[in-house]
């Protein structure tokens, strides 16, 4: 490189970067970067899907003759699908924290924050990429359910049930990010989707809640996931939406808490610098 | 514009509660300077670099980059700073080309501008052929070049490097020092602020060394001046017997400082060539009882032990 062209190049580069936040462009680039990272980490994409298909196969296969009585002739897979979708998107949404923890622990996020002035576009990009992946996983899981005999009452009912997953997935992704930022621990971050997965077994997983008894009925009664799953089942079946109040209330509360946790974690990180 | 310091740091203190990590540190760097920060573990080197890079806020004091206050005009100041942190802070699965383009966009460049700048840097660092390989698959030297290239995407006036050659073999390390030196020369030259534990790197690279001890700046000078500060050149002769040592020391002491210790006679030379000539002349007269002759000078290790060690 000649000295004259080196000087011109430096001047051009400095002018190009001067005082131009371009947050939308940076967020878009960060989203693309996170999508590429997800594509290069197939385990993050495939393992929630594999888990969902496995459980659908086993549960629908082994319990179908028992479970079909709950849905007026519909296949048992229709009863299982909402909860399996919930656990799939929760596991998939945990990828947001996993993607971020790498950048946090090796100092890359610091470099990005230095370049742009704020880490918000990079966190937003990670969330957007994760939600895109979660949407693909939800659709793939539904396709798997179709292969096992699931048929929606109507397409709009199916879409309505899937739409209820979006705020839940976003809440889990935000909690995962909050944990990553606050703890900078990969193991703590990985616990977030695991907690949701564990909680899912303490709802009406295989039978309606009314048929549970003893301590499990009591736990299911206070489990915040229970009304969410019940609402999804009611929407999917085109039934009366008597779980709507609690279901939507829990979802909204979860989302608000997750947003607050994420903001608090980022503010804490900013304060301790 | 050229008279203005690239970095002007005054009275910077950093405290976490009652614990003070930096005490009233001041530093001024001019264009083309290569300043190395030396200090023991926990001396505050990384904190100092992070404050300059605006990744941390000082508890008190001011930091200006090319005259721009990093607290009141942080966004403008950050445009002038490039950072290569410790231990390859990059996405190892990404390629150099992707990483450089992404950083260009993050700095506010349009995609076309960012792509062009990425190709320039790949060419400059000889990474064009490796531009589409994952960073994790490059050699240690290649990864550090990518690290440095990323720090240079915005053509910053000040480049901060934290232990830039950790993990490199001696050949790769020397080549990297040459690259860093070239960055501070010619039109478009930048200024380097480097933290390192490698004393030989400090000596090879630095135009100035800042020594930190327990958060205090205890010295800031050229490597040569720091060495003079901690000691001076000396001629040491290992004699065949203690008696010969005492006799030679007494002989030299008539006109110069000399001392005997067991079998050795040491004569400080400093910068005086006549002292050296006199010592050599006296030694020549007693050559039959001199086993060894050494001309020693303080090393950078001596500087570290005298100034930086706890």
Contacts between the chains, C-beta under 8 A, distances in Angstrom:
chain1	res1	chain2	res2	distance
A	1	B	120	7.7
A	1	B	123	7.2
A	1	B	124	6.2
A	3	B	186	5.6
A	3	B	187	5.6
A	4	B	187	7.9
A	6	B	186	6.9
A	6	B	187	6.3
A	6	B	188	5.1
A	7	B	187	3.9
A	7	B	188	5.0
A	9	B	117	7.9
A	9	B	120	5.8
A	9	B	155	7.3
A	9	B	188	7.3
A	10	B	155	4.2
A	10	B	187	7.6
A	10	B	188	3.7
A	11	B	155	7.9
A	11	B	188	7.9
A	12	B	113	7.9
A	13	B	109	7.9
A	13	B	117	5.6
A	13	B	153	7.2
A	13	B	154	6.0
A	13	B	155	3.7
A	14	B	79	7.4
A	14	B	154	6.9
A	14	B	155	5.0
A	16	B	104	7.9
A	16	B	107	7.7
A	16	B	108	7.0
A	16	B	109	4.6
A	16	B	110	7.5
A	16	B	113	4.9
A	16	B	117	7.5
A	17	B	79	5.2
A	17	B	107	4.2
A	17	B	108	4.9
A	17	B	109	6.1
A	17	B	154	4.5
A	17	B	155	7.9
A	18	B	79	6.2
A	18	B	108	7.3
A	19	B	75	7.1
A	19	B	76	6.6
A	19	B	79	7.4
A	19	B	108	7.5
A	20	B	108	3.7
A	21	B	75	7.6
A	21	B	108	6.8
A	22	B	105	7.5
A	22	B	108	5.3
A	25	B	105	6.1
A	25	B	111	8.0
A	26	B	105	6.1
A	26	B	106	5.5
A	29	B	102	5.8
A	29	B	105	4.4
A	29	B	106	7.1
A	33	B	91	7.7
A	33	B	94	7.4
A	33	B	98	7.6
A	33	B	102	5.8
A	36	B	94	7.4
A	36	B	98	7.4
A	37	B	91	6.9
A	37	B	93	6.5
A	37	B	94	7.7
A	40	B	93	4.8
A	41	B	93	7.7
A	102	B	91	7.4
A	103	B	91	7.2
A	106	B	87	6.8
A	106	B	88	7.0
A	106	B	89	5.0
A	106	B	90	7.4
A	107	B	85	4.4
A	107	B	86	7.2
A	107	B	87	7.2
A	107	B	89	3.4
A	108	B	89	4.8
A	108	B	90	5.9
A	108	B	91	6.1
A	110	B	55	5.4
A	110	B	83	7.5
A	110	B	85	6.6
A	110	B	89	6.9
A	111	B	83	5.8
A	111	B	85	6.7
A	111	B	89	5.6
A	111	B	90	7.9
A	111	B	103	7.8
A	111	B	150	7.1
A	112	B	103	7.9
A	112	B	106	5.9
A	113	B	55	7.3
A	114	B	53	6.0
A	114	B	54	6.7
A	114	B	55	6.5
A	114	B	78	5.7
A	114	B	81	6.7
A	114	B	83	5.4
A	115	B	78	7.5
A	115	B	103	5.7
A	115	B	106	4.0
A	115	B	107	5.1
A	115	B	153	7.9
A	115	B	154	7.4
A	116	B	106	4.8
A	116	B	107	7.4
A	116	B	108	8.0
A	117	B	74	6.8
A	117	B	75	4.7
A	117	B	78	5.9
A	273	B	50	7.9
A	273	B	55	6.3
A	273	B	56	4.6
A	273	B	57	6.0
